[in-house]
Amino acid sequence: MALVRSLSVLLLLFTLPVNAETDYSHYAFANYLGSGIYRTSGQNATVVNIPISFDLERTETESLVLRTPLSLGFFNFTWSDLPEGDFPSSVGTATFTPGIEYRVRTSDTHEFQTYADLGVGTNTTNGNDVIIYSAGMSSLLDFELKESKPIWVNRIFFAGYNSLDDGPNETYSAIQSGLDIGTNFHFQIADVGVEPRFFVAGYWYFDKLRFVTPFEEDVLVTNSFEAGITLAFSKPVGWDLFNMSRFGVSYRAGDGVQVWRLIFDFPI
């Protein structure tokens, strides 16, 4: 929801057998679960999220954004393969979930956001295709605390998919709340100002989020908590379509899922 024109990397839960016939719901939700290294039952898989977006309309207080995120999944591949020169030979899953996001500043200290997505996904190993949909709204409140400029974020959203091949259908909905707080310590890299910032966040799922694993029992997640640190840049760094306003790492845990996230934008 907050990822705009940045390149983020999502490393999800599990290594899947190349000839897997079971469809795994994680790839349909890849764009919404957040960037990171997800791990449970000693298994993992790799998904790259590329959330591209374009401004349709922008004023001082309002903006309308077209989001066109693309997520690609690679089976039996992890980042530890890269130093050895190993690259994935084919894409295992792909999703494309375009949508519209509207943002409005209701006051000097508050911003309201809402979005709606409708897209498609495919598992190339078994030919299964899905329709993906999601919507949500957010409240971001700025306030002063000894020059640290905290931001309190609350979000509510849902996501789901329907199989086009008589496969499973899944939905999940969640409340997310967190606090991003500065250190008031600033330094310069070239012409970019940098401030380290810390954040904490909690996630509560109305209907349990299911992570399906090929060799162990499914993992049902009802809540999780996260803490991390980011470097906030005074202006976006990168390229035209792919730039980042933050860079950082975090750790999330809950109900048997452990997550190391790589962060390239606002973390909550």
C-alpha positions in Angstrom: 0.0 0.0 0.0 2.8 2.4 0.8 5.2 1.0 -1.8 5.4 3.5 -4.7 8.0 3.4 -7.5 10.5 1.3 -5.5 12.0 -2.1 -6.0 11.3 -4.5 -3.1 12.4 -8.1 -2.6 10.1 -10.6 -0.9 11.6 -14.0 0.1 8.7 -16.2 1.1 8.2 -19.3 3.0 9.1 -22.5 1.3 11.0 -24.3 -1.4 8.5 -26.0 -3.7 9.1 -29.1 -5.8 9.4 -28.1 -9.4 6.6 -30.5 -10.4 4.3 -29.6 -7.6 0.6 -30.1 -8.4 -0.6 -28.4 -5.2 -1.3 -24.7 -5.6 0.1 -22.5 -2.9 -1.8 -19.4 -1.9 1.3 -17.5 -0.9 2.1 -16.4 -4.4 -1.3 -14.9 -4.9 -0.8 -12.7 -1.8 2.9 -11.9 -2.6 2.2 -8.2 -3.3 0.4 -7.8 0.1 2.5 -9.8 2.6 5.5 -7.4 2.6 9.1 -7.7 1.6 11.3 -10.1 3.5 12.7 -13.6 4.2 9.8 -15.7 5.4 10.6 -19.0 7.0 8.6 -21.8 8.7 9.1 -25.6 9.0 12.7 -25.0 7.8 11.5 -24.1 4.3 11.6 -21.1 2.1 10.9 -19.8 -1.4 11.9 -16.7 -3.3 9.6 -14.0 -4.7 10.6 -10.7 -6.2 8.1 -7.8 -5.9 8.3 -4.9 -8.3 5.7 -2.3 -7.2 5.6 0.2 -10.1 3.2 3.2 -9.9 2.3 6.3 -11.8 0.7 9.6 -10.7 -2.6 10.2 -12.4 -3.3 13.4 -10.5 -1.6 15.3 -7.7 -2.2 18.5 -5.8 -0.8 19.8 -2.5 -3.4 17.8 -0.5 -4.6 15.0 -2.8 -3.1 12.4 -5.1 -4.5 9.6 -7.3 -2.1 6.9 -8.2 -2.2 4.0 -10.7 -0.3 1.0 -9.2 0.9 -1.8 -11.4 2.9 -4.2 -9.2 4.4 -7.3 -10.6 5.5 -10.3 -8.5 7.7 -13.1 -9.7 8.3 -16.4 -7.9 11.3 -18.7 -8.3 11.2 -22.3 -7.0 14.2 -24.0 -5.5 16.3 -20.8 -5.4 17.6 -18.6 -2.6 19.8 -15.6 -2.5 22.7 -17.8 -1.1 22.9 -19.2 -4.7 24.0 -15.8 -6.1 27.6 -15.8 -4.9 28.1 -19.1 -6.7 26.7 -17.6 -9.9 23.5 -19.6 -9.9 20.4 -17.8 -11.2 16.8 -19.2 -11.6 16.3 -20.7 -15.0 12.5 -20.1 -15.1 9.7 -18.2 -13.4 7.6 -20.5 -11.2 4.8 -18.0 -10.3 3.8 -14.5 -11.5 1.1 -12.1 -10.4 0.0 -8.7 -11.8 -2.4 -6.7 -9.6 -3.1 -3.2 -10.9 -5.1 -0.9 -8.9 -6.0 2.7 -7.9 -4.8 4.4 -4.7 -6.2 7.7 -3.4 -4.5 9.8 -0.8 -5.7 13.0 0.9 -4.2 15.2 3.6 -7.2 16.0 5.9 -5.0 18.2 8.1 -1.4 19.3 8.6 -0.8 16.1 10.7 -3.1 13.5 9.2 -3.3 11.6 5.9 -6.1 9.2 4.7 -5.4 6.5 2.1 -7.5 4.0 0.3 -6.9 1.5 -2.6 -8.6 -1.2 -4.6 -6.8 -3.8 -6.8 -7.9 -6.4 -9.3 -5.4 -8.7 -11.0 -4.3 -12.2 -12.1 -1.7 -14.8 -11.1 -0.4 -18.0 -12.5 1.6 -21.0 -11.3 3.6 -22.0 -14.3 4.6 -25.4 -12.9 1.0 -26.7 -13.0 -0.8 -24.1 -15.2 -3.2 -23.0 -12.5 -4.5 -19.4 -12.8 -6.2 -17.2 -10.2 -8.1 -13.9 -10.1 -6.7 -11.7 -7.2 -8.5 -8.9 -5.5 -7.7 -6.6 -2.6 -8.9 -3.3 -1.0 -8.1 -1.4 2.1 -7.8 2.0 3.9 -5.2 3.6 6.1 -4.8 6.5 8.6 -1.4 8.1 9.1 -1.0 10.6 12.0 2.1 12.8 12.5 2.9 14.2 15.9 5.8 15.9 17.7 7.9 14.1 20.4 11.2 15.8 21.2 12.2 16.3 17.5 11.7 12.6 16.7 8.6 13.2 14.5 6.7 9.9 15.1 4.2 8.6 12.6 1.3 6.5 13.9 -0.1 4.2 11.2 -3.3 2.2 11.3 -4.5 0.1 8.3 -7.4 -2.3 7.6 -7.4 -4.4 4.4 -8.4 -7.7 2.9 -7.1 -9.8 0.0 -8.4 -12.9 -1.8 -8.1 -15.0 -4.8 -10.4 -17.3 -6.8 -9.0 -20.2 -8.8 -9.9 -20.4 -12.5 -9.0 -24.1 -12.6 -11.3 -25.7 -9.9 -8.6 -25.1 -7.3 -8.8 -23.6 -3.8 -10.1 -20.1 -3.0 -8.7 -18.1 -0.1 -9.3 -14.8 1.6 -7.7 -13.0 4.5 -8.3 -9.7 6.2 -6.2 -7.9 8.8 -5.7 -4.8 11.0 -2.2 -3.4 11.1 -1.0 -0.8 13.6 2.5 0.6 14.1 4.7 3.5 15.1 7.6 4.9 13.1 9.9 7.2 15.2 13.0 9.2 14.3 16.3 9.5 16.1 16.9 13.2 15.3 20.4 12.2 14.2 21.1 13.4 10.6 24.0 12.9 8.3 24.7 13.5 4.6 25.6 11.1 1.8 26.4 13.1 -1.3 23.4 15.4 -1.7 21.0 13.2 0.2 20.2 13.7 3.9 19.8 10.5 6.0 18.1 9.9 9.3 18.0 6.5 11.1 14.4 5.6 12.2 13.0 2.8 14.3 9.6 1.2 14.0 7.3 -1.4 15.7 4.1 -2.9 14.3 1.5 -5.5 15.0 -0.7 -7.5 12.6 -4.0 -9.1 13.6 -5.9 -11.4 11.1 -9.7 -11.7 11.2 -9.6 -15.0 9.3 -6.4 -17.0 9.8 -3.8 -16.5 7.1 -2.8 -20.0 5.9 0.8 -20.7 4.7 0.8 -24.1 2.9 4.0 -26.1 3.1 4.7 -29.1 0.9 6.3 -31.4 3.5 4.9 -30.2 6.9 1.6 -29.2 8.4 0.0 -25.9 7.2 0.8 -22.9 9.3 -2.1 -20.7 10.4 -1.2 -17.2 11.4 -3.6 -15.2 13.7 -1.2 -12.4 14.7 2.4 -11.3 14.3 4.7 -8.5 15.6 7.5 -6.7 14.0 10.4 -4.4 14.9 13.1 -2.9 12.6 15.3 0.0 11.6 15.4 2.0 8.4 17.4 4.9 6.9 15.1 7.6 5.8 16.3 9.6 2.8 15.5 13.3 2.3 14.7 12.5 -1.3 14.1 9.3 -3.3 17.2 7.4 -4.3 17.5 5.2 -7.4 16.1 5.3 -10.9 13.1 6.7 -12.6 10.7 3.8 -12.1 12.6 2.1 -9.3 13.6 4.3 -6.4 13.5 4.1 -2.7 12.7 6.5 0.1 13.9 4.1 2.8 16.4 1.3 3.2 16.3 -1.1 6.2 15.7 -4.4 7.8 13.3 -5.8 10.3 12.2 -9.0 12.1 8.6 -10.3 12.3 7.4 -13.3 14.3 4.1 -14.9 15.2 2.4 -18.4 15.2 5.4 -20.3 14.0 6.4 -17.9 11.2 9.7 -16.0 11.4 10.4 -13.2 8.9 13.5 -11.2 8.0 12.4 -8.3 5.8 14.3 -6.1 3.4 12.7 -2.7 3.3 12.9 -0.2 0.5 10.1 2.2 1.4 7.9 3.3 4.3 8.0 0.2 6.5 4.5 0.0 8.0 
